[in-house]
Amino acid sequence: MKHIFTLLIIFALALGSGLAQDSFSSSSEATLITNVSVYPNPSHTGDFSVKFLINSPQDRLQIKVYNLIGREVYSNQAKASQGQFKTSFSLQSLPKGFYMLEVTIGDKRITRRLAFS
């Protein structure tokens, strides 16, 4: 949670300076998870889809969404088979704003910014 909170602070500062990017990644994620896309982003309805390619067999993956103060607002687990993965989720019940999507498979983690406008 400490890393997520730090990431969210950095993201919030980048937003204020106009330097925010759609993704934060590390070189270690590239071998396991590739071709990540989140759409529509921004979403006017609060409905999002995420898809990516899992490059080696895994047991489970976890998808979480956090608000910008670090509170988890959505969580889901799924089977992480090798190949294309796609899922959809809704943030319609939440206030419009920015959120952080986190996908975790094993010890690999990717994050993406979500905009609900």
Secondary structure per residue as TSV (DSSP state, phi and psi in degrees):
chain	resnum	aa	ss	phi	psi
A	1	M	-	360.0	-32.4
A	2	K	H	-60.0	-41.7
A	3	H	H	-66.5	-39.3
A	4	I	H	-64.7	-44.2
A	5	F	H	-62.3	-42.7
A	6	T	H	-61.2	-43.9
A	7	L	H	-61.1	-41.3
A	8	L	H	-66.3	-38.6
A	9	I	H	-63.7	-46.2
A	10	I	H	-59.9	-43.1
A	11	F	H	-62.7	-43.8
A	12	A	H	-62.8	-40.9
A	13	L	H	-65.7	-40.0
A	14	A	H	-65.7	-38.1
A	15	L	H	-59.5	-44.9
A	16	G	H	-64.2	-30.0
A	17	S	H	-94.2	-3.7
A	18	G	T	80.1	11.2
A	19	L	-	-99.4	4.2
A	20	A	-	-61.7	140.6
A	21	Q	-	-113.6	165.2
A	22	D	S	-76.7	-15.1
A	23	S	E	-147.6	152.9
A	24	F	E	-125.9	129.3
A	25	S	-	-145.7	163.0
A	26	S	-	-123.7	161.7
A	27	S	G	-65.6	-25.6
A	28	S	G	-71.1	-23.4
A	29	E	G	-74.9	-24.7
A	30	A	T	-62.0	-29.2
A	31	T	T	-80.2	-23.0
A	32	L	T	-103.5	-43.6
A	33	I	E	-124.6	123.7
A	34	T	E	-135.4	171.4
A	35	N	E	53.3	47.6
A	36	V	E	-78.8	130.8
A	37	S	E	-140.3	141.5
A	38	V	E	-124.1	127.8
A	39	Y	E	-151.6	156.7
A	40	P	S	-67.5	148.4
A	41	N	S	-148.8	100.1
A	42	P	S	-80.2	156.6
A	43	S	B	-109.8	132.8
A	44	H	S	-91.0	-14.0
A	45	T	S	-104.5	-16.5
A	46	G	S	91.3	0.6
A	47	D	E	-93.6	131.1
A	48	F	E	-130.3	152.0
A	49	S	E	-124.9	146.2
A	50	V	E	-132.0	137.4
A	51	K	E	-141.5	150.4
A	52	F	E	-163.3	169.3
A	53	L	E	-105.8	126.9
A	54	I	E	-98.3	118.9
A	55	N	-	-90.5	-5.6
A	56	S	S	-149.0	151.5
A	57	P	-	-59.0	136.0
A	58	Q	-	-138.1	159.4
A	59	D	S	-80.5	-57.8
A	60	R	E	-139.5	158.2
A	61	L	E	-131.7	157.2
A	62	Q	E	-128.2	134.8
A	63	I	E	-116.9	126.2
A	64	K	E	-131.8	151.2
A	65	V	E	-125.9	134.9
A	66	Y	E	-120.4	145.7
A	67	N	E	-80.0	176.9
A	68	L	T	-76.2	-3.2
A	69	I	T	-100.0	6.5
A	70	G	S	92.1	6.5
A	71	R	-	-82.4	130.3
A	72	E	E	-70.1	126.5
A	73	V	E	-116.4	-9.4
A	74	Y	E	-155.4	142.2
A	75	S	E	-150.8	140.8
A	76	N	E	-154.8	143.2
A	77	Q	E	-115.0	149.9
A	78	A	E	-149.2	162.5
A	79	K	E	-71.9	136.0
A	80	A	-	-111.1	75.2
A	81	S	-	-76.1	155.3
A	82	Q	S	-64.3	139.2
A	83	G	E	118.0	-161.8
A	84	Q	E	-72.1	133.1
A	85	F	E	-122.1	136.8
A	86	K	E	-144.7	137.7
A	87	T	E	-149.4	162.0
A	88	S	E	-127.9	153.3
A	89	F	E	-153.1	164.4
A	90	S	E	-125.7	138.1
A	91	L	-	-113.9	20.8
A	92	Q	T	-55.2	-32.0
A	93	S	T	-80.9	-2.6
A	94	L	S	-102.5	159.1
A	95	P	-	-64.4	149.2
A	96	K	S	-64.8	146.7
A	97	G	E	156.6	-162.0
A	98	F	E	-100.6	143.6
A	99	Y	E	-137.5	163.9
A	100	M	E	-117.0	126.3
A	101	L	E	-92.9	133.5
A	102	E	E	-127.1	126.0
A	103	V	E	-114.5	125.5
A	104	T	E	-121.8	128.4
A	105	I	E	-131.2	116.0
A	106	G	T	60.3	-126.0
A	107	D	T	-101.0	10.2
A	108	K	E	-97.6	140.1
A	109	R	E	-140.5	135.5
A	110	I	E	-123.8	152.2
A	111	T	E	-132.4	149.8
A	112	R	E	-142.0	148.3
A	113	R	E	-82.4	137.7
A	114	L	E	-115.9	138.1
A	115	A	E	-120.5	119.5
A	116	F	E	-110.5	106.1
A	117	S	-	-119.7	360.0
